[in-house]
């Protein structure tokens, strides 16, 4: 059976154990390399210091790696998938599902001095001129006929000073929210000669949502507030291991 939704490698045919495909948490892990221009202008992403705005119009980062599907309707039990080599973010997971994400901060704001901007937008879908020049950009999915490349229509990320990362967006399959963390090397102003690398490892878990789920309407602030409140009360091992990242549909409520 060919599915029309993302499927994990264990469940090429959805419904074999009466699971919804939304019960799968998609965990992405890869190297995030900031462009030289971003590094030169904005220096270090300071720990604990809120960062606002951006002035870039070109692609300023590339995030490349592999993703795996984890059967986890209850996100509080969704621990990190096995990582074969923690030093190699792009090839950390035992998976043949690749992703290659290119993007940069949205335009319109003025960044604070010496900070990499915290808000990023992935290059949009196939019909956008700035995305067409890149081959194999997006993420791979095998729906039964071999791997094909897909792109998110909207994919926004927020990288916070404490290295927690939040994301939201949608694609042809469904809306999604995601939470994760940055780890590894941290660039500092003046380190260019000693540390030429501009890479860090970004690990993010994505949850696809039902169209009627309240979380589809969450802003980035809503997502961060809900996740941080849950983290404060439960101290999860990883940021996505909180109740609000579960697959259970949330009814819309008045705010």
Rosetta blueprint (number, residue, H / E / L):
1 X L
2 X L
3 X L
4 X L
5 X L
6 X L
7 X L
8 X L
9 X H
10 X H
11 X H
12 X L
13 X L
14 X L
15 X L
16 X L
17 X L
18 X L
19 X L
20 X L
21 X H
22 X H
23 X H
24 X E
25 X E
26 X E
27 X E
28 X E
29 X E
30 X E
31 X E
32 X E
33 X E
34 X E
35 X L
36 X H
37 X H
38 X H
39 X H
40 X H
41 X H
42 X H
43 X L
44 X L
45 X L
46 X L
47 X L
48 X L
49 X L
50 X L
51 X L
52 X L
53 X L
54 X L
55 X L
56 X L
57 X L
58 X L
59 X L
60 X L
61 X E
62 X E
63 X E
64 X E
65 X E
66 X E
67 X E
68 X E
69 X E
70 X E
71 X E
72 X L
73 X L
74 X L
75 X H
76 X H
77 X H
78 X L
79 X L
80 X L
81 X L
82 X L
83 X E
84 X L
85 X L
86 X L
87 X L
88 X L
89 X H
90 X H
91 X H
92 X L
93 X E
94 X L
95 X L
96 X L
97 X L
98 X E
99 X E
100 X E
101 X E
102 X E
103 X E
104 X E
105 X L
106 X L
107 X L
108 X L
109 X L
110 X L
111 X L
112 X L
113 X L
114 X L
115 X L
116 X L
117 X L
118 X L
119 X E
120 X E
121 X E
122 X E
123 X L
124 X L
125 X L
126 X L
127 X L
128 X L
129 X H
130 X H
131 X H
132 X H
133 X L
134 X L
135 X L
136 X L
137 X L
138 X E
139 X E
140 X E
141 X E
142 X E
143 X L
144 X L
145 X L
146 X L
147 X E
148 X E
149 X E
150 X E
151 X L
152 X L
153 X L
154 X E
155 X E
156 X E
157 X E
158 X E
159 X E
160 X L
161 X L
162 X L
163 X L
164 X E
165 X E
166 X E
167 X E
168 X E
169 X E
170 X E
171 X L
172 X L
173 X L
174 X L
175 X E
176 X E
177 X E
178 X E
179 X E
180 X E
181 X E
182 X E
183 X E
184 X L
185 X L
186 X L
187 X L
188 X L
189 X L
190 X L
191 X L
192 X L
193 X L
194 X L
195 X L
196 X L
197 X L
198 X L
199 X E
200 X E
201 X E
202 X E
203 X E
204 X E
205 X E
206 X E
207 X E
208 X E
209 X E
210 X L
211 X L
212 X L
213 X L
214 X H
215 X H
216 X H
217 X H
218 X L
219 X L
220 X H
221 X H
222 X H
223 X H
224 X H
225 X H
226 X H
227 X H
228 X H
229 X H
230 X H
231 X H
232 X H
233 X H
234 X H
235 X L
236 X L
237 X L
238 X L
239 X L
240 X L
241 X L
242 X L
243 X H
244 X H
245 X H
246 X L
247 X L
248 X L
249 X L
250 X L
251 X L
252 X L
253 X L
254 X L
255 X L
